[in-house]
Amino acid sequence: MSNAPKIRVRQTRSTAGQLKNIQSSVRGLGLRRIGHSVEVVDNPCTRGMIQTAIHLVEVVKS
């Protein structure tokens, strides 16, 4: 799994006032606060979570 393609995701906006499924997607990506970034495996599951919260996160391929 170490060879799997990864993408870097950064939270740019707050989850306050968002729907629960959007908040859950952001937490599921491992993001905790504004400005926090994580590297996640690029697969359909994580792409779906990113698409759910695309207005709150920024994606950078790495």
MOPE-V124625 format. One record per pair of residues at least 12 apart in sequence whose ideal C-beta (glycine too) atoms are under 7 Angstrom apart, sorted by the first residue. I is the first residue (numbers start at 1). J is the second residue. Records with the same first field share a line. If there is no record, write none. Layout:
I: J ; J
//
This chain:
4: 41
5: 42
6: 39 ; 40 ; 41 ; 42 ; 62
7: 40 ; 42 ; 59 ; 61 ; 62
8: 37 ; 39 ; 60 ; 62
9: 29 ; 31 ; 37 ; 38 ; 40 ; 50 ; 57 ; 59
10: 37 ; 57 ; 58
11: 26 ; 31 ; 33 ; 34 ; 35 ; 36 ; 56 ; 57
12: 34 ; 56 ; 57 ; 58
13: 34 ; 55 ; 56
14: 34
15: 56
21: 52
22: 52 ; 53
25: 49 ; 52 ; 53
26: 53 ; 56
28: 49
29: 46 ; 49 ; 50
31: 57
39: 62
//
